[in-house]
Amino acid sequence: MTSFAFSQAKLQVKNAKVNFGFAKRGDVIRNNYHVCNTGKAPLVITEAEVSCSCTSVEFSRQPLLPGQSMTVTVIFNTASVYGRQDRSVYLKSNDPRGDQQLRYKGVVSKK
């Protein structure tokens, strides 16, 4: 009997949900997420899917070797929104388990 071990990347996010609290309309909020490759193959994040133009994402496109970590920064520009916010970003990578969700929420006042 032969067993095969598959080397796969595994994206793990520490604290994938962030509450930024309260902000004033027009503030730019930067949420940092600690991302680690807990798999046995290099991890490559290929893109970040956002739900609105008020959100952008900064991350390295370099392969993350097993055991390495990096910071993914989600930038939320509150200029066009107000009220209670609950938004998600989906990181796409070569992790066979699929997309990883990053979530942030808080309240933006009109003034």
C-alpha positions, -999 to 999 in steps of 0.1 A, spaced: 0 0 0 14 34 -10 4 67 6 10 100 -10 15 132 9 3 163 -9 22 195 -4 -4 223 -3 -4 259 8 -27 268 37 -37 304 43 -44 312 79 -56 346 92 -53 356 128 -82 378 138 -101 378 105 -128 400 119 -119 436 129 -141 462 146 -128 497 139 -153 513 163 -164 548 154 -151 571 127 -161 604 111 -172 605 75 -141 612 54 -117 593 76 -94 567 60 -93 535 81 -64 510 78 -71 475 91 -41 452 93 -46 414 91 -18 389 101 -16 362 74 4 330 77 12 300 55 6 270 77 9 246 48 38 227 32 40 245 -1 45 282 -11 13 303 -7 5 329 -34 -23 354 -29 -34 363 -64 -61 389 -57 -84 405 -32 -121 408 -41 -138 439 -26 -175 447 -25 -173 484 -30 -150 511 -44 -145 525 -9 -122 496 -1 -87 487 -14 -62 461 -3 -24 461 0 -5 428 0 27 413 -13 24 392 -44 56 374 -35 52 337 -26 49 331 12 70 301 21 57 276 47 58 290 82 62 326 69 37 354 76 29 389 63 5 417 68 -25 424 45 -38 459 49 -75 467 41 -80 504 35 -115 518 40 -122 553 27 -154 566 45 -159 596 22 -190 582 5 -205 561 33 -221 566 68 -239 547 94 -233 511 104 -207 494 82 -201 456 79 -179 447 49 -159 418 36 -129 412 15 -121 378 0 -84 368 -5 -79 345 -35 -49 322 -34 -36 288 -42 -50 274 -10 -72 245 -21 -98 253 6 -108 284 -14 -112 321 -6 -104 334 28 -128 361 42 -115 392 60 -143 412 76 -144 447 92 -172 466 108 -179 498 127 -199 530 126 -193 561 105 -209 594 116 -222 619 90 -199 647 104 
